[in-house]
Amino acid sequence: MGLKNTFKRYEMKYLISQNKKREIENMMEEYIEPDKYFHSLIQNIYYDTPDYRLIRTSMEKPLYKEKLRLRSYGVAGKETPAFIEIKKKYDGIVYKRRVEMEYEKACRYLNLNLRIVDEKEQILREIDYFKEFYKDLKGTMYISYERDAYHGKENPDLRITFDNKILYRTDNLTLDINPYGTDILNKGECLMEIKIADAMPLWLTGILEQPYIKKTSFSKYGRAYENEMYKRNRLNERRA
């Protein structure tokens, strides 16, 4: 499958063990096949206000929430395609809109708070409005992970992904170096995500009934923010 620029779907997340990942893949093998970009390194820089308004609001689990991030697949070079994405969630449905841009140009656009006047590009106008609304956005968190991605054989809009080695950092917010940072997951954990635009197929419902597959509310940015705030509070307590 190629890379789409607009999405509307339900997303469900499950924390599983690495040992069970292969077992789940075997159960699904009849119904899914690897994506065109099956195994990939995904790197992100999340943009937020200095007081982390976006992620703090998101963690309150409101009816509506939104995020802005810059993404690359693999380590980025100056001319590598990168994606500026707005991700919104309303009443349980996830909407994602993104525009492709050379990495260096995308960095200038976001970090220098530039505007791109292009009446034909609706998504860029939405991103410009997002930046204007929050005004003081800046890069606040780097998050990377290695992903194995599948889609349904009969329903290509069904996507099942497994994310490993989820790392975060709050310094050196760039996508042009090899990933490093602090682990978000516990040792031996893997994050499985199911993304679907309509009803879940019966074969998948049956697989998800396994007792070791537990649905969870999980945000990579949210978990990284919690970890970072915990570290900062502990440091302040020692200094007090």
Buried (B, 14 or more C-beta within 10 A) or exposed (E): BEEEEEBEBBBBBBBBEEEBBEBBBEBBEEBBEEBEBEEBBBBBBBBBBEEBEBBBBBBEEEEEBBBBBBBBBBBBBEEBBBBBBBBBBEEEEBBBBBBEBBBBBBBEBBBEBEEEEEEEEEBBBBBBEBBEEBEEBEBBBBBBBBBBBBBBEEBEBBBBBBBBBBBBBBEEBBBBEEBEBEEBBEEEBBBBBBBBEEEEBEBBEEBBEEEEBEEEEBBBBBBBBBBBEEEEEEEEEEEE
